[in-house]
Amino acid sequence: MEIGIIGTGAAGVSLLDALSHLAPTSASAAAPGGLTVFDGAPQPWRGRAYQSDLEAVLVNAPPVLMSIRHGDPEHYLRWLAEQEPRHPADPWLGVPLVPRAVYGDYLEATAHEAIARLRRGGWRVEVVEDWVTGVAPLRTSGGTTRAVDHTVLGVGGGSPRDQFRLSGQPGFVLEPYPLARTLAGVPADARVAVIGSGLTAVDIVAALVARGHAGPITLLSRQGLLPDVQQRLTRLELRHLTPENLPGSFAGMVALMEAELAEHGQGIGPLVEEVTMPEHPVKRLERQLAEVDAPYMGRRLLVAAVHMLGTPAWRRLPPDERTMLRTTHLRTVTRMASPMIPGNADILRQLFDSGQLGLQAATPRIVPRGGGFRIRGLDEGAGDLVADVVVNAVNPPAHAIPQDSVLLADALRVAGAVSLPADGGLAVQSDDVHVVGAVAADTSFVTPSVPALAAQAQAVAARILSG
Ligand SMILES: Cc1cc2nc3c(=O)[nH]c(=O)nc-3n(C[C@H](O)[C@H](O)[C@H](O)COP(=O)(O)OP(=O)(O)OC[C@H]3O[C@@H](n4cnc5c(N)ncnc54)[C@H](O)[C@@H]3O)c2cc1C
């Protein structure tokens, strides 16, 4: 059997790792085969999120939620425990939260081990440093071709779009990562505007602070919502929110959540209030920072449910409920499902307190003016904002096809292996093509976390090897 894996981010590494454990070896009845891994990025095995960057750019989840190996939540923790120097526990969450580049080291080490394991089992493994642009056979932009029986896309969600058409303007940063490079030229007293107020905006603020930034920073976003603040993890033994119990409606999911909370002697009221209560985002941030250790389980259970059961639950929902969640509740679900780490929330709180950081809920118009930018369309009374530097923090929408995979997606469509639904993403139409990650059309709009990717990768590896 010949397998092609396109993409060497967390999805590609997780798949390699799963294959290396499930694949037949020379000693088994089925014969080992060949595996070719493709990526044109300059730093393989890290994807967009975990490349070399500033120390202040941290992983956004406790180690037990960062294992790349499905079914082995301690895998990353074991690797981390062997690293020198030791990483101290985060004072808020009580577990180490390392720079994302260190997590990239983990991905790289895991990939190399998986390749070595496969080779020991008799598999031929080859890494091709190029972009895949064609199929049947897989073809790269540089002309390499490989005939494969199974193609797996782990191509991620791509990089940001230039919604304000500012590319090329001095002082404008479209792709913020790696922040070590993109913020390097920003003077400490510069007036910085950040487009967006989600996790990427939080990364940018934390990185600016780490670089000693003293100038004003303004976050601009349509809804003016900040991500929720993570709570200290407690042991979750889910009795009702399980894959076997998943219902076919949103009301059914709420009922499961209610039943799960009842196991803790708690009601669903405070969670409903979290979802529906209008609250100023900075007030919410302050309140949630004070609730990092609070015993109420509602938000913890919601995050666990979204990331552990999100995809199968999403597939069961009727189309009108999916549309309702994707349109009316997109921002609320996103802020709650992917909360920021408390240490970053505390940085934001201090900057809001001192007045160095501002948050504007607006659909701004940004025009280059006199070596900087004039930003219009802000809150009434706020007037125009002048910025020296504008940094984009808006990531591509859910299911966007990465720019580096547009040709590949089209080749797959022409070959009849996928369709491109109007809502975005790739809908697979062939038993020989598989997708792991954000571009799969049948996943929800929440950016897949590491455990979600690992579960998908394990399922794809099992499907390929059973066929
Ligand atoms: C900035 C950021 C931080 C995050 N932090 C966390 C976190 O702390 N914890 C967490 O659980 N989740 C986090 N996530 C969510 C999730 O873990 C990441 O999105 C995850 O790394 C995605 O991995 P991926 O392999 O699907 O995609 P990517 O990391 O985007 O990797 C895709 C790879 O495919 C390659 N590729 C694309 N097209 C082609 C092609 N045609 N040919 C060859 N190669 C191609 C790209 O070059 C890239 O290397 C974060 C996401 C982002 C964007």
The ligand as a Gaussian input file, in Angstrom:
#p B3LYP/6-31G(d) Opt

LIG

0 1
 C       -1.869000      30.408000      16.022000
 C       -2.571000      29.180000      16.509000
 C       -2.333000      28.706000      17.792000
 C       -2.965000      27.559000      18.244000
 N       -2.718000      27.119000      19.504000
 C       -3.326000      26.005000      19.941000
 C       -3.055000      25.485000      21.238000
 O       -2.258000      26.038000      21.981000
 N       -3.709000      24.357000      21.627000
 C       -4.580000      23.702000      20.789000
 O       -5.133000      22.653000      21.159000
 N       -4.829000      24.167000      19.564000
 C       -4.238000      25.292000      19.140000
 N       -4.497000      25.732000      17.870000
 C       -5.438000      24.952000      17.059000
 C       -4.758000      23.692000      16.424000
 O       -3.987000      22.959000      17.334000
 C       -3.845000      24.105000      15.354000
 O       -4.642000      24.803000      14.454000
 C       -3.189000      22.889000      14.706000
 O       -1.837000      23.043000      14.864000
 C       -3.603000      22.721000      13.275000
 O       -2.776000      21.766000      12.695000
 P       -2.938000      21.312000      11.185000
 O       -1.890000      20.317000      10.934000
 O       -4.359000      20.940000      10.947000
 O       -2.703000      22.648000      10.336000
 P       -1.398000      23.532000      10.130000
 O       -0.671000      23.724000      11.385000
 O       -1.853000      24.752000       9.420000
 O       -0.482000      22.664000       9.167000
 C       -0.839000      22.419000       7.829000
 C        0.411000      22.158000       7.031000
 O        0.022000      21.792000       5.717000
 C        0.921000      22.383000       4.813000
 N        0.257000      22.482000       3.507000
 C       -0.854000      23.191000       3.181000
 N       -1.174000      23.003000       1.900000
 C       -0.244000      22.165000       1.392000
 C       -0.018000      21.599000       0.102000
 N       -0.828000      21.832000      -0.920000
 N        1.068000      20.811000      -0.065000
 C        1.907000      20.526000       0.954000
 N        1.740000      21.027000       2.189000
 C        0.674000      21.828000       2.408000
 C        1.261000      23.732000       5.430000
 O        2.477000      24.231000       4.944000
 C        1.311000      23.372000       6.914000
 O        2.615000      23.049000       7.341000
 C       -3.861000      26.870000      17.392000
 C       -4.106000      27.360000      16.107000
 C       -3.453000      28.489000      15.654000
 C       -3.708000      28.972000      14.245000

